[in-house]
Amino acid sequence: MQCPLDLLASNVRAKRERRKDARPGELLAAALELFVEKGFAATRAEEVAKRAGVSKGTLFLYFSSKEELFKAVVRENISGRFDEWSQELDAYEGNSAELLRYCITVWWERVGSTQAAGISKLMMSEAGNFPELAAFYQAEVIAPGNALIQRVLQRGIDSGEFRPMELNYGAYLVMAPFLFLAISKQSLGSCMPPDVVFDPLAYIQTQVDNMLIGLTVRPSTAPLQAS
């Protein structure tokens, strides 16, 4: 039979281990909140540590610098999910118009409607001051995001649903509503009159409807025969 003191010590050790395992996630959550609230430059490491309930020294046991902490936040919330999204694209069985609508709607549900959307706004405002982070964001978010969108568009072209296009510009067309929603959620929304109701999902459906008017191949109409 185990001694009560040994059992108590074992429980304390287990609790400490669980707490230790949870710390990276707690630090990332605290960092995301502060980066979105204050921006990258204005956020101090000690503020992140305090919000996560640990010391500054503990933070640096997990992340060697504020820059590495920011990169980990981006990977946790956005770039680390591209493999999952790519697999969903491969498995999708509907047509390409439905896939495009699905992708934009799911982006809103999983990223745009969450605090992680503030990362896009942060990068737009601060990338010029932090070229290393701008290069990181380009490599791990913008480039794979563009590639994923281009795959959707190419799928539609190959199936005859979408007209041929310059895929880079086609991807920018699809990305534009993402950026508007991110800015609206983090900044522009505060400038709207209080009686204006903005429904992000209704906005997305309107944008996709209009995109598809431009992207979709239209049936050719036979010329009228002169009588």
N, C-alpha and C positions, 0 to 999 in steps of 0.2 A: 504494500500500500504506500502510495506516494505521500511524503511529508507535506503538510499544508503550506509550510514556508517555501518548499521547493516548487510546489504547484503555483504559488503566488508569483515567485520569481520567474517561472516559465511563462506565465500569462503576461507578465510585464515585458519580458523579452519579445514575445510574439507581438504584443501591441506596438512596441518600438519598431520592430521589423516592418509591420504593416504601415506605420507612420512614415518610415524611411522610404518605402516603396512608393508611397503616395506623393512624396514631396516634389518630384519633377513635374507631375501634373498640376499640383497646387501652384507651383512657381509659374508654370506656363499660363494658367488661368489668370493669375494676378497680373502677369506681364501683359497679356492681351488687353485686359481691362484698362491698365494704365497707359499703354501705348495708344489705344484708341481715344482715351479721355484727354491725354496731354500731348501726344505726339512722341516721336522717338527721341528727339534732342532733349526735350524737357523732362523726360522720365529718368529718374535716378535709380540706380541698382538698389540702394537702401530702401526706397519706397516700395519696390517690388517685394523685397524680402519682408518688410514689415506687413504688407498686405497679405502675404502668404503665411505669416506667423512664424518666420524663421529669422535667423541672423543673416547679415550681409555675407559673412564668411561661408555660411551654409550654401547660399545661392551660388557662390563661386566654386564650390565643390562640384556642382553639377554643370555649370556653364562658365566658361573661362572669361567671358566678357559680355558686355551689354549687347554687342553686335551678334555674338553667338546665341544669346538668349532670344533676340529678335528672329534670327533664322530658325531657331527651334519652334517658335510660335507660328511662323509661316508654314513650316513643314507639318506641324500638328494639325493646323486648321485648314490648309489649302493644298500645298504641293504634295504632301504625303498621301493624298487621296486620288491622284491621277491614275494610278494603276487600277484602283477599284472602278473609277469612272470609265476607263478604257475597256475593262471587261464587260461592263454594262452595255457599252456601245456595241461590242462584238456580239453580245447575246440578244440584242434587240431584234424583234421579228416583224415589227410594223413597217409602214412605208417611211420614206425619209422626211416627209413633211411632219408626220406624227413624231418622228424621232427628234426633229429640231424643236418642236413644241415641248416635248418631254424634257430635253436637255435644259432649256432655258427655265422651265418651271421648277425642275429639280435643283438647279443652281440656286434659285431664289430660296427654296425651302431649306437647303442644306448649308448655304453660305450667305446669300444676300440678306436674308431675314435675321441673321445672327450677328453677334458682335464682330465676327471675323470680317464682315463687309467693311469695317472701318480700316482694315489694313490697306485696301485699295486707295482710300482717300488719303491715308497717311503717306503712301508712296508717291501719290500725285503731288503732294505739297512739300515733301522733304527729300525726294530722290536726288534732286540736284545738289543737295548739300552732303550727300553720303554716297559717292559713286560706287563704293564696294557693295553696299546694300542694293543699289540700283541694278548692278550687274548680276547679283545673286537673284533678285526678283525677276529679272528678265529671263535668266536661265531656268529657274525652277517654277515660275508661275506663268509668265506671259508666253514664252515659247511653247511649253507643253499645252497650254490652254488654246493657243492658236492652232496647234497641230490637231488637237481633238476636234475643234470646230471645223477645220478643213476636211477632216475625215468624214464628218457628217455631210458636208457640202459635196465632196467627191462621190460619196455613196449615192446622193441624189442625181448627180450628173451621170454616173455610170448606169443607173437604172432608167435614165431617160425622164426622170421627174423634174430635175432642175436644169436650167439652161447652162451652157458653158460660161465660165467666168474666170477672172483672175482671183484665185483662191485667197491670196493675202487680203485683198480688199473685201472679198466676201466675208472673211473672218472678222474684219473690223466692223462691217455692217452688223453682224450678229452680236459683237461685243458691246456696241454702243449702248443698248438698253441696260446692260449690266452696270456700266459705269454711271449712267444716270441714276439708277436705283441706289447704288452705293452712296453717291453724293447726296441724293435726296434724303436717304435715311440718316446720314451723319451730319449734314449741313443745311441743305436747301429746305428740308422739311420744317426747320425752325422759322423760315422766312415766309411760309405760306400763311394766308389769312386763316384765322381760327375756324371759319365756317366752311373751309374747303376740305373735302374728304378725298384723300388720295388712296386708291385701292391698288396696291402693287400687282396683285394677280390680274386684275382687269387691265392694267397698263401692259402687262406682259402679253396677254391674249391679243390686245390691239396691235402691239408691235409685231407679234408673230404673224397675225393675219396680213398685215401690210408687207412684211418681208416676203411672205409666200406669194403675194401678188407679183412681186418683182422677180422672184427666184424660179417660180414654176413655169415649165414649158406650157405654152398655150396651144390648143389645137389650131392648126392652120385653117383658115376660112377660104373656101374656093371662091374665086372671083365671080361676080355676077355675069351671066351671059347676056349679051345685047339681044334684045328682041328683034 
